[in-house]
């Protein structure tokens, strides 16, 4: 079987932006790009953000755009995505070179990883040894996976959101969880309400979702309860989602990962390869 062609990062970003336009309450076109606003979930930074499409702007100009746009809407946070890959890298380096000029602003990088592993394999025997672990454990069969809808795993998703997606010190953690769960439902309406959980029987402890527009597939929101990690659940559910995407004829199939975090190492071992990145400039409230 021929290896799949490596997709362009811009193709994958365009898929995400098309979903965002369906999920957000309002999308406004500006001379510099687009602003995505969701006043109904005001606590969610990634539902209220600026997408910079104009290239060549300096950090001062980008910060001013965020202040004028998000500030005028009453948001205390600032989230800006530089949609052009090369220009985003330039802006990120500029901010990191002189962080004192823009107090509170940070650079985040999202890595786009496309499936290059051919047909997804049947769950193999696995060792409970993770990319960041030096401990070998006894080999056991990989866990079974089942497909569910979001409504069936509301408790699990809320728990995972609280554990992994709500930063420490957020003043309204319960409301933030509620609004993130609301966004979950919106993405399901826009891109398909398909979730994969492990173990296959009993209480689910790990899940991910598959989003699709009928052509491209995206594996997202991979998470495992803290007390149930290092059991192979994440690997099993990701491979199940890839298998489902392949069965539907989706190509490419991709996921995103924080460039500074370890899960990208697991995804690379499974068969995903980096095809590009997205630079985000953020100031927390």
SVG drawing of the C-alpha trace seen along z (x, -y; Angstrom):
<svg xmlns="http://www.w3.org/2000/svg" viewBox="-27 -49 43 59">
<polyline fill="none" stroke="black" stroke-width="0.4" points="0.0,0.0 1.4,-3.4 2.2,-5.8 -0.3,-8.7 0.9,-12.0 1.9,-14.5 -0.7,-17.2 0.0,-20.9 -0.4,-22.4 -2.6,-25.1 -5.1,-22.5 -5.4,-21.2 -5.7,-24.7 -8.4,-25.5 -10.4,-22.5 -10.2,-23.8 -11.1,-27.3 -14.2,-26.1 -15.3,-24.2 -14.6,-27.3 -16.8,-29.4 -19.7,-27.0 -19.1,-26.8 -18.5,-30.5 -21.4,-32.9 -19.9,-35.5 -17.0,-35.8 -16.0,-39.2 -13.8,-40.0 -11.2,-42.7 -8.5,-44.2 -5.9,-42.2 -7.8,-38.9 -10.7,-37.5 -12.0,-37.8 -13.9,-34.8 -16.4,-35.7 -18.6,-33.5 -20.2,-35.8 -22.3,-32.8 -19.0,-31.2 -17.1,-34.3 -14.7,-32.3 -13.3,-30.2 -10.2,-31.8 -10.1,-29.7 -13.6,-30.5 -12.8,-34.3 -9.7,-35.1 -8.1,-37.0 -6.7,-35.3 -4.1,-37.4 -3.8,-36.9 -1.9,-40.0 1.8,-39.4 4.6,-41.7 3.0,-43.1 5.1,-43.6 4.2,-42.4 3.2,-45.9 0.7,-46.0 -0.7,-42.5 -1.1,-43.4 -2.9,-46.6 -5.3,-44.6 -6.0,-42.2 -6.6,-45.1 -8.9,-46.9 -10.8,-43.9 -11.1,-41.6 -10.9,-44.5 -13.8,-46.3 -15.9,-43.2 -15.1,-43.1 -12.7,-40.2 -9.8,-40.3 -7.8,-37.6 -5.9,-38.0 -5.5,-35.2 -4.0,-35.8 -3.2,-33.1 -0.8,-34.1 -2.4,-32.1 0.6,-32.3 3.1,-29.8 6.4,-31.6 5.1,-34.9 3.9,-33.3 7.4,-31.9 8.8,-35.4 6.3,-37.0 7.0,-34.3 10.7,-34.9 10.2,-38.6 8.2,-38.3 10.5,-35.8 13.5,-38.0 12.2,-40.9 9.5,-39.6 9.7,-42.6 8.3,-44.8 5.0,-42.9 4.4,-41.9 2.2,-38.9 2.3,-37.8 3.5,-34.3 4.1,-32.2 2.5,-28.8 3.1,-26.6 0.6,-23.9 2.1,-21.1 0.1,-19.6 0.7,-15.9 -0.6,-13.9 -1.2,-10.1 1.5,-8.4 1.2,-4.9 -0.8,-3.3 -3.7,-1.2 -4.2,-1.5 -3.0,1.8 -5.2,4.0 -4.4,3.1 -1.0,4.8 0.4,6.2 1.8,3.2 4.2,2.5 3.2,0.0 6.2,-2.2 5.5,-5.7 7.9,-7.9 8.8,-9.8 9.1,-6.8 12.1,-4.6 10.1,-1.8 9.2,1.4 6.1,3.3 4.6,6.6 3.2,6.9 -0.6,7.3 -3.2,7.1 -4.1,3.6 -7.5,2.5 -10.7,2.7 -12.4,-0.4 -16.0,-1.3 -17.6,-4.2 -20.1,-6.5 -21.8,-9.8 -20.9,-12.8 -24.1,-12.5 -23.0,-9.0 -19.7,-10.2 -20.7,-13.6 -19.2,-12.7 -15.9,-11.6 -15.6,-14.7 -16.4,-17.1 -13.8,-15.3 -11.1,-15.5 -11.9,-19.1 -11.5,-19.9 -8.2,-18.0 -6.5,-19.1 -8.2,-22.1 -8.9,-24.5 -5.8,-26.4 -4.9,-26.6 -6.2,-29.9 -9.1,-30.4 -11.7,-32.4 -14.8,-30.5 -13.6,-26.9 -17.1,-25.3 -18.5,-27.8 -15.4,-27.3 -16.1,-23.5 -19.7,-24.1 -18.7,-26.4 -16.0,-24.0 -18.6,-21.2 -21.0,-23.4 -18.2,-23.9 -17.8,-20.1 -21.4,-19.8 -21.1,-22.5 -18.1,-20.8 -20.1,-17.6 -22.9,-19.3 -20.4,-20.8 -18.1,-17.9 -19.7,-14.8 -20.6,-13.5 -18.1,-10.5 -16.2,-9.6 -14.0,-6.6 -13.5,-5.4 -11.5,-2.8 -11.8,-0.4 -14.4,1.1 -16.6,2.3 -17.4,0.8 -16.5,-2.8 -14.8,-4.7 -11.5,-6.3 -10.1,-7.6 -11.6,-9.2 -11.0,-11.1 -13.2,-12.4 -13.2,-12.2 -14.2,-15.3 -14.7,-15.2 -16.1,-17.2 -16.5,-14.0 -13.0,-14.2 -10.6,-15.2 -10.5,-13.5 -9.2,-15.1 -8.5,-13.2 -9.0,-15.6 -9.5,-15.9 -7.4,-12.9 -7.5,-12.5 -7.2,-9.9 -8.2,-10.3 -5.1,-11.0 -5.5,-7.8 -5.8,-5.6 -2.8,-6.7 0.0,-4.4 -2.4,-1.6 -2.4,-2.0 -5.8,-3.6 -4.7,-6.7 -2.9,-4.7 -5.9,-2.4 -8.5,-5.1 -6.4,-7.1 -5.8,-4.1 -9.6,-3.3 -10.4,-6.8 -7.9,-6.5 -9.4,-3.2 -12.9,-4.8 -11.6,-7.7 -10.0,-5.4 -13.2,-3.3 -15.0,-6.5 -12.5,-7.4 -11.0,-10.3 -7.6,-11.5 -5.7,-13.2 -6.2,-12.2 -4.5,-14.5 -4.3,-15.7 -2.7,-18.6 -0.4,-18.6 1.4,-21.2 4.9,-21.5 6.3,-21.8 4.5,-18.7 5.2,-15.0 2.1,-13.5 3.6,-14.4 6.2,-11.7 3.4,-9.1 1.7,-10.3 4.9,-10.0 5.4,-6.4 1.9,-5.6 2.5,-6.9 1.8,-10.6 4.4,-12.9 4.8,-16.7 3.8,-18.7 3.8,-22.2 2.9,-24.4 0.7,-27.3 2.0,-30.2 -0.3,-31.6 0.4,-34.7 -1.6,-34.8 -2.0,-36.9 -3.9,-35.3 -6.5,-37.5"/>
</svg>
